[in-house]
Amino acid sequence: MRGRPLQDMAIGDSAELTRVATAGDVAEFIDSIGDHNPIHRDYEYAASTRFEKPIVPGMWTAALISAVLGTRLPGPGCIYVGQQIAFTRPVYFGDRITARVEVVERLTDRNRIRLKTVCVNQEDREVLVGEALLSPPKQAVAYTRREAGPAQVAHWALQPTLWAAHATSAWARLGTAWVSAWHGQPRQPGSNGAGGSGGLAP
């Protein structure tokens, strides 16, 4: 990926990306932000609304704009300053959404750039329109994305379990030490983790 500074962009420059609103991707998005509005998941509830079936959260669609800006134009190194958004049509599960951005103004005195932002569905009908204001990097950025391999994914996926195991072990040792002290029993070396090998892992 390449981040473009202000001087490398001109009025009319544009970029886009396309994503399908799959049930799995949207479900992960909903869970990550905690938006459990039944209009997004409950088919029975959604059937009673004017949409007649579940709709994709508007912010999932808006996030595609952020993805274009952060990876393609201006690209890595840019900072989001502001965004105006209007949701013009619902997005349904299975829709293919294309997010497009186009440079409409260069504010050289403040190192800002204004872009037209729009998302369309597979029928080329607008589902989102707006404008974004960004601060591009002050010099070109060349960035190679670091892919997370299976070992890294497994490491992070298992971390909560490992932390819980370490914590449980530490509390068990501490509890044994308290019981021994309460009954006046001598403690065995290393039984409470002091000077032993068992403590809370960092």
Secondary structure, 3 states (H helix, E strand, C coil): CEECCHHHCCCCCEEEEEEECCHHHHHHHHHHHCCCCHHHCCHHHHHCCCCCCCECCHHHHHHHHHHHHHHCCCCCCCEEEEEEEEECCCCECCCEEEEEEEEEEEECCCCEEEEEEEEECCCCCEEEEEEEEEECCCCCEECCCCCCCHHHHHHHHHHHHHHHHHHHHHHHHHHHHHHHHHCCCCCCCCCCCCCCCCCCCC
